[in-house]
Amino acid sequence: MTSDKKVFISYSNNDRDFADRLANALMALGQDIWFAKWDIQPGDSIISKIFEEGLANAKAFAIILSKESVRSSWVREELNQATMYRIENLVRVIPIIKEDVEIPMALRTLHWVDMRTDFDSGVRTIFNVLNGVSEKPPLGETPAHLKAIVQPVAGLSRLASTVGLHLLRATDVDEPFMRAVRNKELADALHLTPTELNDAVDELESQGLAETNKELGHHPFDFGSVEPTYLLHHAMSGFLEYKPDNDVKVVISAIAALDSAEGPELKQHTQLSSGRLNRAVEYIKDHGYADVLLALGTAPYGFMLVRATRATRQASLD
């Protein structure tokens, strides 16, 4: 994690004990230090060792700020050199506050490490900064009520898109008829408030994408249950494994070829499931592409008979 470059510790002689403690604490964590006490030997040129070896090869300049150090000519010289390196993006300058003191002008724009009351925390902060370690906690899991909300689809709001997608998935696409979903079931599944759910369902219904049962006694909801229409499948076709528009084309071609047909014959001709066939026929009826006769007792089909018209034959040629 650490690099071969050392951290230069700048301090006043009166802060020797503090600097020694800091240097040993960082060394114990695996961070190498350039420390005058250790790196300047008898007979060495102090100026040469500090400016040509210590500062020139440092990855960071840690300056201990105390009442004595801010008056020290040596510390000021080291700071001036470190400031020049910092300007050239060669070294990181880390001010360390040992005691209450006026921060030198050259350091006032930097974030400093306050070690006046908590030495160990300061050591950890310095080590983390030097080695790119963040104490920022890991990102938590998105709350369920937000995770359930999807991005807007087909020009709908996010809430309407979320409710619409849930309705779409509430029934298998091959089932003959779509399932109506109760208000509380929707609210609990999507973690929506009654107001949010009411607004979303109203938006879907206003665009013909859903139909509601507005029975009495369902406060605080504006509806008892809601079920999707075939139009919702078209609006949210991107979430389906088939294309509703293609089903419509297949059924129109089949009606044109058969001229008239009941559910079983049309299903056999198109090879579509009852659910997909019912939705395609409903689309065809509402858009005037064929005559569709309805009657009771035709389940699993939602119609009794379909008859081709001029519109059917013209559409089949497109």
Buried (B, 14 or more C-beta within 10 A) or exposed (E): EBEEBBBBBBBBEBBEEBBBEBBEBBBEBEBBBBBBEEBBEEEEEEEEBBBEBBBEEBBBBBBBBBBBBBEBEBBBBBBEBBBEBBEEEBBBBBBBBBBEBEBBEBBEEEEBBEBEEEBEEBBBBBBEBBEEEEEEEEEEEEEEEEEBBBEEBBEBBEBBBBBBBBBBEBBEBEBBBBEBBBBBEBBEBBBBEBEBBBBBBBBBBEBEBBBBEEEEEBEEBBBBBBBBBBBBBBBBBEEBEBEBEEBBBBBBBBBBEBEBBBBEBBBEBBEBBBBBBBBBBBBBBEEEBBBBEEEEEBEBBBBBBBBBBEBBBEBBEE
